[in-house]
């Protein structure tokens, strides 16, 4: 009689455990289905972002090539402006030497102080 009660209790416990596992597995399947749905949405979003990013990269590359080409085009202009600046500096130094005016580096090298400006007021 005790064995029959023990077997009945074990059978009821097993049935309860099986029912609990079935409910848990159903919840797990529901969660897994929602996860798969979310993952599919994320894949679609990432695919769209990838296409958009590719377009932006193409545009950035095109702009970079355009800017590089324009820089190469105006480089000779800047070199010419630099050369003109050097020529003007040379002419200015020559005029100062011809007029007997010392340049600032020459005054510093000679140890002379900067000339003071005097204004005469009537």
C-alpha positions, 0 to 999 in steps of 0.5 A: 500500500505504501509503495502504491501511494509512493508511485502515485505521488511520484507520477503526480510529481512527474506530471506536474514537472512535465506540465511546468516544463511544457509551459516554460518551453512555450514561453521560451519559444514565444521569446525566441520567435520575438527575437527572430522577428526583432533580428529580421527588423534589425537586419533590414535596418542595417541593410538600409544603413549600409546602402546609405553609408555606401552612398555617403562614402562615394560622395565623400570620395568624389568631393575629395577627388574634386578638392584635390584636383582644384588644389593641384590647379591652384598650386602654381598660383600660390607658388607664383604669389610666393615668388612675387612676395620674395621679389617684393621683399628683395626690392624693398630691402634693396631700396632700404639699403640704397636709402641707408635705412636699416632693417629691423634684423640689421638694427638688432644685430648692430645692437641699436635700439629702435628709433623713437618717433618724435612729433612736433606740435605747433 
